[in-house]
Amino acid sequence: MPTLLDSVSSPADLRKLSYAQLDTLSGEIREFIVDTVSKAGGHLGSNLGVVELTLALHRVFDSPNDILLWDTGHQAYVHKMVTGRTANFEQLRKHGGLSGYPSRTESEHDWIENSHASTVLSYAHGLATAQASSVGEKRHIVAVIGDGSMTGGMAFEGLNNLGHAGSDVTIVLNDNGRSYAPTVSMLSESLVRIRSNPVYMRRQARMERIAQNIPWVGDQVERGIGATKAAIRELWEPPAFFENLGVRYLGPFDGHDVEGLEQALNDATRFSGPTVVHVLTQKGRGYAPAEADPIKNMHDMGSVKPGSYTAAFTEALIKQAENHPEIVAITAAMPDSTGLLPFSQRFPERCFDVGIAEQHAVTAAAGMAMGGLRPVFALYSTFLTRAIDQVNLDVGLHNLPVIFCLDRAGITGDDGPSHHGVLDMVLLSKVPGMTIFAPSSYQELQVMFEDAVELCDGPAAIRWSKTAAVEVPENEVGSGFSARKARSGGSEVCLIGVGKMLADCLAAADLLAAEGIEATVWDPRVVKPLDTEMIADASNHSFVLTAEDGLRSGGIGDAIRDAINETGSDARVKVHGVPVSYVPQGKADAILIELGLDAEGIAAEVRNLLS
């Protein structure tokens, strides 16, 4: 039977519906999202929480004439649905299909691809400046930002400039007490106090019911993640905080009441200058398993899987922490996916969640190291690049023993170009004194973490992929800073496989052996500094091929080629890796095959070299 959702192909269709019909439509949208994400993966809880808010935004504002911006973009599924893309959700996050984030190439309703948090207010300030100029068209600008994204320093920089400039921007603060995991900031604590203020809340009884429905962190997790502290709490009461910056504050409002939201948004447009509309929503609303998830309200469908590289890291971290009381761990609002929750439960006073603030996290780690602690900062590779200046000058320049543990390094797949971790080796290899480990197996990661703790007196990084970890016997595990010869061959071809690419190099060697070509294969293990024994051995071959799942230009293959050339060898070196381009979404293995970063592709490159 046709549904109301079937009748919605543009925001204009929403304006024809009654509030009773909008309630029905909200239920249909939630059912559709749960069904879609259960099949294709993606972000669940965040989108279930913004259904009514999105409907209200598109009824009040005229997108794309009015400019609607989302921070972070993983809450934009409903926005995509009401702007004519519902039928495309069958291909959500698939190669050539619908992006999991807003996409300028996908729709005129999408202004920014915004999958790294805390940036939307800066976009809004820039767009408002353009709209107020001689080339402007006087469009409304609306920026939707979550309380989690408000923990990022860039959000405050944007907010400060919006207030100083008096920019005409409507800022919707979507407050669900969550970023990825429970929000950690003094602002969030202040929002909690507003929810619990009986005088304030009696005037808004519906807000109180919403607040009571928002699941809070269990005692165990709350003890495990240390909240950020600030000296003067009073400055963080939302009305005073925002208005002291020159930003008008309205709210809080029930984020699941379309009619009330419409009134609040219309009121906001009548003021000149920036206005915050503070709405309370429930992440995961309408889906019992998400509502009951105390950690992240089923923010996405992923978790740490047994046998993964992340699981190996968790085990190694706890083991080392048992023997080293100086080890502490830091997360930037992602304790679950980075494998730190078990550590936080075992050592609650030694785990720190700083919010979505990677730059702060790195420099805070530097301070911890200066004070005698051994900080371990666990985060996704793609997010470390937000703090490379701090890595270089705050940690590297002082040669401090901070360990960076980089999950989701290399080609990650479904989340697209903004989430591939292809820059970390290029950037970190340029930091003086940095040691970089690239594990090729579950067991190697654990050995490398121990070596990073025991052997590194300066900064170190361990980077691993999202894919399943290879399990190997003890005799296939190296130690220290030495490379490991994984296969002995002739003097013609040498393959060097960085991290997970070792398995593909070994498989390629098998293919070549069937053709009478016996290749030597090395696991470099430590890609900075490079093992001189491996370089010397590779230099004695006629052809050398390096394979890495990071950028080939300026990456580890380039460093290996330079080192071989410095020996005076005549070896011809082929650097094989990811091209300098924005790699689209798709399954990681399929992308690697397309790039020739698999056994067949590596063998083909060797044949080309030999010919």
N, C-alpha and C positions, 0 to 999 in steps of 0.2 A: 504493500500500500504506500502511496505517496506520503511523504512527511513534510513538515514545515521546513526542515533543512533542505529538502529537494527544491523548495521554492526560492531559496536565497542564493542569488548569484552575484549580488553587488550590495554595498551598504544601503543603497536606496531602498532595497526590498525590506530592510529592517524597519524603516520608518513607517511602513504600512501596517505593522503588527501591533496588536493590543498588548498590554502588559501581561495578560493571562497567556496570550500566545507566546510571548517572550519567555515566560516560565517553561512552557512546553518545549520551546526551541532549545532552551538551556539544557534541559534533560537529554534531548536528542543529541546535542553536540557532545555532551559528556560520554554518552554511550558510544558515539562514533570514535572519540579520541581513545577510549579504553580499548575498543576493538582494534583500532589501527595500530596503536603502540604495542599491543600484545603480539602483533604479527611482525611489524617492521622494526620494533625497538624505537628508541627516542625518548623524549621528555614527557613524562606523564603528569606528575603532581603539580608542576608549575602551570600547565595549561588548564588543568581542571579547576584551578583556583581563580582564573581570570576570565571565565566565561561571561558572566554578567557585566563585568567591567569593560570587556571588549565590545559587547553589544551597545552599552551606553556610549562609549567613545565614538563608535561609528554612527550612532543616531544623532549625536550632538554636532560632531565635526564632519565636514564634507571631504573625505579622502577620495582622490589624491590631491584635490585642490588645497585642502588643509594638510599640513605635514605632520604625520603621526610617526613617532620614533619610539623604538622599543629597546630597552636595556634590561636584562640581557635577552637576546633575540630568541632564546629557546622557549619563551612564553608566548610566541606569536602564532601558534597553530590555529587558534580561533580566528585571529586576524586574517590568516590565509584563507580559512574556510568562508568567511563572509565577504571576501574579495574575489570570489569566483574560482577557487582552487580545490574545492572539496573532492571533485572527481579525480584529481591528481594524487590524492593521498595514498593510492595503491602503490605508488612508486616513491613513497617518502624515504629519503636518505639512501636511495638506490642510485646506481650509476645512470646519469642522464635524467634522473627523476627530481622530485620536489626536494628542495633543501630543507634541512631541519631548522634553519634560521631565515630571517628575512633576506631577500636577494634582489638586488637592483636589476639583474638580468631576467628575473622571473615575473615581476609585476610592477606597474607604475605606482602601486600603493606601498611598495617597499623602498624606502629612501636609503637605508644603510644595512649592510651585513654586519651585525653587531653581536658577535658571540663571545667576545672578551668583555668582561663586566666593567661598569663604572665610567663609560665613555659618553653616554648619551647626552649629558648636560653640556659637555663641550661641543658636541655636534649642534645641539640646540642653540647655544650661544652664537656659534658661527652662522647658522642659518638665520637666526633673528637679526644679526648684524646685516646680512645680505638683504633680508626683507625690508629693513628700515632704510636701505640705501636707495640711490636713484634707480638701480636696476631691480629693486624689489617689487613684488606683486601683492604685498600686504596680506599674505596668507597667515592663518593661525598656525602656531607651532605648538605641538603637544609632545612632551617627553615622558614616557612611562618608565619609572625606575623602582626597583625593589629595595626593601630595607637592607637586604644583603649587599646589593651593589653600592649602597650608601656607605659601606665600610671602607670602600676604596678611596684613596687620597685624591685621585683624579676627579671623582664626583664632587668633592669639596672645592677643588680648584674651579670647576665649571660653575658650581653654585655661587661661589664668591664673585666670579666675573658677571654672571647673570644679574646678581643683585647690584653690583657696582655700576653696570651699564644700564640698569632699568629695563632690560630686554623683555619684550612682550612674549612670554612663554608660559604655558600652563604645564606645571610639573605634577604628574600624578605619582604619588608615593604609594606604591603597592606594598603594604605591610602585612606579611603573613608570618613574621617571626622566624623566617627561614631565608637562607641564601641557597646554598646546596644543602648544607646541614643547618642546624640552628644558628641564627644570626648572632654574631659576637661583636658587640659594640656598645658604647655608652648610649648612643642614640636609641638602639633597640631596647635597652633597659629603661630609658625614659618613656618610650612608647608603651612599654609594659605598665609603667606607673600611671600613664593616662588611662589605660584600659581599666585599671583597678581603682581609680579615683571615683568614689561614690557620688560626689557632687556633680562631677563632669558627666558621669555615665548615667545618672538618673535622667538627665535631659536627653539622653540618647539610649533608651533602653534596648533598642535593637542592636546597637553596637556591643552592648554588654553580652548579649547572647552569642554574637559572633565570636567575641573574644574568648568566651568560655569554651567554645567549640574548637578553638585552635589547640592542637595537641602540643604539649610542652616536653621538653627533654626529660628523660628519666633520670633519677638521682645518680645512677651509675655513670651515665654519659656526661651529665653535668659536672660530676666530680672529675671526669677524665679530661675535659677540655677547659683550660683556664681562660677566663674572659679578660679582655683588654681592660685595663684600669685607667681612669683619668682623675686628675686632681680636683677639678671643680665640677661636680655633677650638675649643679644648678644651671650651668650654661647650656646643658644639653636638653633641657625641656624644649620640645619641638617649637611651640609658638615663639618663645624667646630666642631660641637658636636661629630659626629661619629669619625672623623679623629683624634681628640684629645684623643680619647680612643684607638687609634690604629686600627680602623676599616675603610676600604676604603668605600667611598660613591659614588654611581652612580645614576643619575636620576635628576628629576623625569621622568618617562616614562608613556605612555598611557597604562593603564591596560586592555584596550579592543582592542588592536592592537596585534594580535598574532605574526605577523612577526617581529614587532619592539621588542616585549618582548623576542622572541627567540634570537635576536641579542644581547640584553642586558644581558640575562642570559648566553649566550656563552662567551661574553666578561668577565663576572664576574668569570667564571671558569678559565680564563687564569692568574688570579692574585693569588699569594700565600697569605695566611692569610685570615681573615674574610672580606667579602665584602657585603655591603648593596646595594640592588637594590630596589630603591624607586619607586613604581608604584601607579598611581592614578586610582582608580576605583569608580564606582557609585553603592552604595548599593541599591538593589531593581531594578537594571537596566532591562529595557524591559517589566516591568509590571507597568502600569500607577498608580494603587492604591498605590503600594509600593513607587514609585518615588515621589508621592505627599504627603506621610506621613511625616510631619515635625518633628516628635519626634524620630521614630526609623526605618523609611523606611520599616515597616512591618518586623522587625527583626524576629518576630515569630508571631503566630496567637493568642496569648493570650493577655488579657487586664484585668483590674480590673472590676469584674462583680458586679452589684448590688446584695446585699444580701450576699456577700462573707465576710469572716473575714477581708480581706484587706479593703473592703469598710467601715466596722465598725471602723477599725483603723483610716482611713482617717477622718471620721466624728469626732471621739473622739479627735484626734490630733488638728484639727482646733478649736474645741470647747474649749479645754484647752488653746490653744495658744491665744485665744481671751482674756482670763482672766490672762494669765501668760506671760508677755512680755519677760521673760527670757528663754522661750522655743525656741529652735532652732532644726532644723532637718538636718540630714546628710544622703547622699546616696553615694554608691560606684558605680556610673555610671548606676544606675537603678531607676531613679525617677518615671518612669511610673508604672512598675509592683509592686513596693513596696507601691504604693498609695500616693506618695509625690507630684505629679504634682499639684493637687488642692491646697495643702499647699503652694507650691512655687509660685503659682499665687496669692494667698491671702497675703502671707508674703515673697515677693521676697528677701528681705535683710536678711531673717532668715533661708534660705535653702541653703545648701552647697553640691555641687557635687565634690567629691575629686578624681574621676576617679576610675579605678579598683585597689584600694589601701586600702583594709580592715584593714591592720595593722595600717597604717597611720590614718585611720578614727577613730579607737578606741582610739589611743593615743591623737589625736587632740581633740576628745570628752573629754578626761580626762583633757586636758588643758583648754577647754572651761568651764568645770565644776569647775575647780580651780578658774577661773576668775569670777564665779558667774552666769554663764549661766546654763540652764537645757537641755543638749543635748539629742536628741532622734535619735538613729542610727537604720534605717530601712533597713533590708537586708534579704536575704534568709538564712535559718538555715544552709544549706550546706556551705555557704561562711563565716559564723561566725567562723567556725573551723579553718580558715586560720589565725585568729588573736587571738587565745585563750591565747597565752602568754601575749599579751597586755591587754586582758580582766582581766587576773589574776593579773598581776603585775603593770600595769599602772593605771587601774581603781580599781580593787579589793583591792590591797594593800593599796591604799590611801582612800578607802571607799568613792568613789566619786559617786554622784547621776546621773549616766548615765543610760538611759533607752534603753535597747536593744529590738527592736521589730522584732521578727523572723517569717517571712513568710515562707510558704512551709516547715513547721516542720513535722516530721514524714515521713511516706511513701508517696512519691509524684507521683510515677508512671512512665510515659512514657520516662523520660530522664535517667532512669536507675540508677545504683549503685552510681554514682558520685553525684547525686542530691537528693537522699533520705536524709531527715534531721533527722537522728536517733542518732546523737551524742550529740546534744545540752544539753539535760537534764543530761546526764552522766557527761559532762565536767563542765557545769555551776554549778551543785549541789556541786562541789568540790571547788568552789571559796568562801572563807570565806566572810560572810556578804551579799552574793547575795540572793535576793528575786526572786523567779520564779513563775510566774502566768501561769496557763494553762486553758484558757477559754473553756467552753463547749458549748457556744452559742454566737450569735451576741451580745446580750445584756450584757453578762458577759464580753466580751472583752472591751466594752466601760466603764463599771464600773471599771474594773481592770486598765485600763489606767489612769482613774481619781485617783484611789487609789495609783498607782505607783507615780503619781505626788505629791499627797497630803500627803501620809503616809511614803514614802520611803526616808530616808536620806542617803542611800548608793546605790549601784548598783542594778538594777532590770531588769528582762527580762520577756517579754510576748511572748509566742510561740503559733502559730496557724497553722492549716493545710491548704492545698490548696483546700480542698473540700468545698462544700457549707456550710454555717453556719446555725445551728439550730436556729429558732426563738422561744422564750419562753415568757410567761407572766411575769409580775413584781414579782409575788410571787415565781417564780422559779429562781430568781437571788440573789446571795449572796452579801456580802460586806466585806470590810476590808481583814484581813488575815484569816478569819474563813472559815472552810469547811462547806458544806451544805449537810444535810441528804436528799437525793432525794427520798428515799423510805424506809419506816419502815417495817421490817420483823421480823422473829423469831430469836432465839438465835443460830441457827445452821450455817447459811451461811451469810457472808458479802462480797459484791462486792465493790471494789473501782476503779472507772473509771477515768483515767487521761485525761483531755481535751476532745477531740472528742470521746474518748472511753466511756464516760459516757452514751451516747445514746445507745451504744451496750450493756452496762451492764444493763440498764433499760429494753431493749428488751429481754435480756437473763433472767432477773428476771421474765418477763411475761411468757416466755417459761417454766421456772421452776415452776412458780405458778400453771400452768396447770397440773403439775405432783404432786402437793401438797407440793412443797418446797417453802416456803416463805423467800425470801432473802432480807436482808437489802442492800441498795445501797447508797454509799457516793460519792459526788463530792468533791474532795479535794480542788479544786480551786487554792490554793497556795500550790505548791509541795515542796517549801523550803521557810521558815520553815514549817514543818507539824503541823497541828492543833492538839493539845493534846487531845481535846474533841473527835475528830474523832478516834484517836489512842486508847483512852480509850474504846470507844464504840466497835470498831472492836475487841479489846482484849477480849471482853465478848462473842465472837462467837466461835464456834468450828472450823469453817473453814473460811479462808479469802482468796479471790482471788483479786489480783491487775492486772489491764490491762492498758498498755501504748503503744503508737505507736513509742516508742524509744527503744534503746537497753535494754534488760531485765537485762543484767549483768552490775551491777554498776549503774543502773538507779534508778528511784523513787520507784519502787516496792521493791528493795533491802533496800532502806532507810526505807520504811514502815515496812518491816519485822523486821529490826533491832530495830525499835522503839517499835513494839509490843513485841518482845522478851525481851526488857529491862523492860517491865512492869511485867515480871514474868508469863505472860499468857501461857497457854498450847495450844493456838490456832495454828492450822496448816496453814501456809501461803504459797500460791502458787503464784509465780511471773510470770506473763504472759506478754510477750512482743516480740520484734523483736530479733531474734538470732544474735549472733556475726558472721556475714557473709556478703558478698557483695550481696545484694538482686537485682536480675535482673529486667529489665524493664517490664512494664505491667500496666494495669489499676490499680489505687490505691486500689479500692474496691476489685478487684480480688486478688491482692497480700495479702491484709489483710485477706480475706477468706482463702487463702492457708496457711497463718500463724496461723489460728485459732483465729484471732483478729476480730471476728464479733459475733453477738448474738449467733448463733448456736455453734461456736467454744468455746465461754465462757461457755455456758450452758453445753457443753460436758466436759469441764475441771472440772466444779463443780460436775457433775455426777461421774467423775473419783475420785475426792476427797472423795465423800461420800461413794464410793464403797471400 
